[in-house]
């Protein structure tokens, strides 16, 4: 038995894949959402809100803790805007 493979397989069971695919088309999606819009422009795309909803429900995070997750994510991907927990809550509830 190859114990190195067994060990690696057991370690990878804890791997969780969160797709950051929404980042690829973020600017395009944002420009489409803001096209022809009157008033304040959108700063956050629907794809980003869906990603945050998945994180929230997957980890059973309260909204305030999700706001801290957003801050940490912003440190890694600085082009993602900072938003507060009440705004995220309203947007996630609109998706449901």
ABEGO torsion letter per residue (X at the ends): XBAAAAAAAAAAAABBBBBAAAAAAAAAAAAAAABGBBEBBBABBAAAAAAAAAAAAAAGBBAAAAAAAAAAAAAABAABBBBBAAAAAAAAAAAX
